[in-house]
Amino acid sequence: MEITIKGDKEFDDIPSLKTKALRINLNENIYGTFAEIGAGQETARHFFRAGGASGTIAKAMSAYDKDFSDAIYGVEDDGRYVTEARLRKMLSHEMDLIEKRLTRDKNPNKIFFAYANTVATIDFAKQFKGHGWVGIKYQIEAGKDFNEVILHVRFKETDARLQQETLGVLGLNLIYGAFYKYNEPKKLLRYLYDHLDKDQLEIDTINFSGPAFKNVDNRLMSLQLVKNGMTDAVMFGPDGKNILPAKILYKKNILALRGSFRPVTKVNMAMYDKSYEMFINENKVDKNNTEVVFEITLSNLRAEGEIDEQDFMDRADLLCSLGQSVMISNFQEYYKVVEYFSNYTKARMGLAMGVNNLVDIFDEKYYRHLSGGILEAFGKLFFKDLKVYLYPMLDPDTGELINSENLKVYPRMKELYKFFKYNGKVIDIKDYDESIMNIFSRQILQMIDDGDRGWEDMVPEGTADLIKDYRLFGFTRKPLKSLKPITLKKRK
């Protein structure tokens, strides 16, 4: 059911904040609760100021005192207040109250909603800029099941008052988009930044649920966050669900592997297995406090200038099926990846990579945008407690095994490379399998496209079946050579 106002029309330009609030207020059916904790009642304020709020706001509250908050919403297991679990409790509690207090026989056409946020703004020392959870639980048709949009934000401004105002605008945009752009979730996402700048706010996690979003894949929505510049990186776990990066990276030892994984190969998994064994045996690494991240850069997701979303999903499905956590980032340079991880941990980190990747790291052309050039980048990269685990390669021309001892960097970089190499920052993976070194993702992809056989032995166990069963990477576009026709499951 499309929610409309008599005589209203679609806005071609960005509507003002007052126009958005008034459009909600003048809809006689939209009615609900505002529960805001941590930054004032900034969202509700927009609706009060617009006029006509009595037809929209059933209740507006802020349970600032912890004892009051616990009495209303219950005590969290971890004792924290700015969490996703707290937000969900707030939304459920307020929605239950609406349904109990506003009976359907008296309000047959009301479309109920509960908006909530729980945030921590910048501290007095201005060391922690603050973050929060924001969400809405709502109907798009009276008496029908509820939908939810829940997101996590990180503040970038350094003034508490400005952060409060930013939160109020975001909340208004979310409510407006939830009702008027629910059938276009990508637009709903972009419109969250109406009248906001990306220097004010970062959205690093978002999840849609409910009947209105039954066809929405939240991983694709996470991809949109990075694509739209709303955040630098997003993550999802082995179960394929979006996860807050801070939740799994905080104070962890982190081992990261960057690649296209198109598709994931035996070499990728061998690099992971061997580097992981070495990493957890380091003195400063706790196996039980270690997180492995398979990272794909946004540039690796582009095909012919545009991001191929289905191709992205294919890669994500395979990595998740192998039990891995995946990060999609907007970082082209490795030092930016390390800087990002450093926001969450000071523990030892590791990067597993092949020879070509390490050679590229020592290419000055990637650092011309930095005032300090490659030295600035390397200061950021290796100043941290970081080690590189290098998987060797066979020279395609000579067949020679290339590792950290004989790889060739650009002549001007030789001494710089030696400095890091002989200070223990670059370590060779010696327990390697030479029989798989000639396997490359691009070769497998070409074989799949050409309908050739043999690529199945180049990918991890079980991966070939997944590619075939779910028709990943264009499988079955052409018949396999020398194979009888087979029946495949349809893509989910």
C-alpha positions, 0 to 999 in steps of 0.5 A: 500500500503506497502511503499518500496525502490527498493532493500531494505529488512526488518531490523533484528536489530535496524537500526541506526538513519542515516539508518532510515533517509536515508531510508526515504530520498531515498524514492522518494515519501515521501515528507513533512514539519517539523514544530518544536517549543520549542526545535530547529529543532532537528528532521529535523536535522537528515534528513539533516545530513543523505544526500538526504534531498532535496527529502524529506523536502519541508520546515523546520521551527520553529515559536518560537516568539509567535506573529509569531506563532499566526499569522501562526496558530491562537490564542488558546482559553486558550492562551497556546502553548504546547497543543494538540489543538496547535499541531493539528492546526500545522499539519492541517495548514502545510498539507493544505499548501503542498496540495495547493503549490504542485499540484497533476498533477506535483506530482502524486506519492508523499506521503505527510506528515507533522511532528510537535512538540510543546514542553517546555524543562526544565526551568532554575530553573530545577523545571519543567522538561518539556513536549510536543506534537508530531505528524505526519499527513501523507498518505501511498498512493498518493492522499488518506486520511490522517492518524495521530499519536499524542502523549504526552511526558514528559521529564525525563532528567535534561539538555535542550540540552539532552532533545532536542536530545532526542526529535529529536530521538523520532521524527525520530523514529515516522516518520520512524515507521509511514511509515514502521510499520503502519500495525503493530501499536504495533511494531510502538509503541515499536520502538519509543524507538529505541536508547532511554532509558525509563529514558530519556522520558515518553510517557503517551498518544497516539492516532492513527486515519485515514484509516490505523488505522481503526482497532486500539483501542486506549485504547489497545494502551494505555495499551501497553504504560503501559505494555511496561514500557513507562509510569506508568499510562494511562487514558481514559474517559467515552467516551472511548477515551484516555485522558492526565492524567494532563488534568483532574487531574491538581489541582483537588480533586481526589477520587480513587477506586481500583479494578479488576472490573471483572465485576463491581458489586453493591458493587463497585458502592455502595462504590463509591456512599457513599465515594463520598458523604462523600468526597465532604462534606469535608471542603477542597473539591470542588465538582465542582473541583473533579475527580473520578478515577476507577483504575485497576492495570496491575497485575489485568489485567494478566491472566495466566501470560499474559494480556488478552486484550479482558478481559481488554476491557470488563472491560473498556467498562462497567466502561465507560458505567457507566460514569466513568474515568478509569486509568490503572496503573503499581502501586502495592502499594497504596502509589505509586498511591498517589505519582502519583496523587501528581504530578498533585495536592496538593488538598485533595485526597481520597481512597475508599476501602474494609477491605481486601485492608486496611489490605493488606496495613499494611502488611510489605511484600509489602515494603521490597524493600524500605530502610525505609520499611513500615514507608517510604511507609506510610510517602508517603501515609499519609503525603499527604492530604489524607483520606481512606474511608472504606467500611465494610465487613461481616466475611465469617465465623462468619457473624460479620460486620468488619469495622475500629474499629474491623479489625485485622492487623498484630500484629506488625502493631497495633500501627501504624494502631491506629495512623492513625486511630485516627488521622482521616486518616481512616473513616468508610462508615456507610451508607452501604447496608448489603444485597449486602455484599456477592457479589464478582466479582469472584463469578459473573464471575464463574456464567457466565462461568457456565451458572447459573442464578442470577448474573444479580441482582449482577451488577449495573442496565443495566450492565447485558444487556451490558454483554449479548448483547456484550458477555462480560466475555465469556458470551454465551460460555455455554448455560444458565441453565433453559433459552430458547435460546435468540438472542444476538447482535454481539460484536462490 
